[in-house]
Amino acid sequence: MAELDQLPALELRPKGAVSIAGDPWAGARCVDDTGGAWLTATRFYAYGGTRKEVLEYYRREAAAAGWHPAGNLDTAFGAGFVVFCFQSADRPSITLDFASPEQLREYYGTEPHPASLLGVDARTWFSWSTEAMPDGSGISC
């Protein structure tokens, strides 16, 4: 789990994106549900820019680090998708997931951190995460 959490690509983030640290926002954990167990490592960010700017950043920077979109980002974004997956030949896939304040309340039972405490106009909230099987093998998109 520690190895997954230290994947260098997880540290990629647009300039000005503020990391939200601590549970349930970030870190690595084992998830066990009726479908079986898996490992996950997540970084969560508040950002003053747009979703499109975040997507363009990861299109560029993930590719430079060896991850490529699993599908057509422009088509998916235009269709209103909020989850995007990036694949690598020999490393776990990475997921970019945009969330609204309403979803954060529903999923985590908490309010987003106030923008004044973060020092950013937090109009875009997103996670950048990776998952693997308990043996460390990657999970594809």
Secondary structure, DSSP 8 states (H G I E B T S, - for coil): -HHHHT-GGGG---TT-EEE-STTTSEEEEEEETTEEEEEEEEEEEESS-HHHHHHHHHHHHHHTT-EESS-HHHHHHTT--EEEEE-SSS--EEEEEE-HHHHHHHHSS----HHHHTS---EEEEEEEEE-TTS-B---
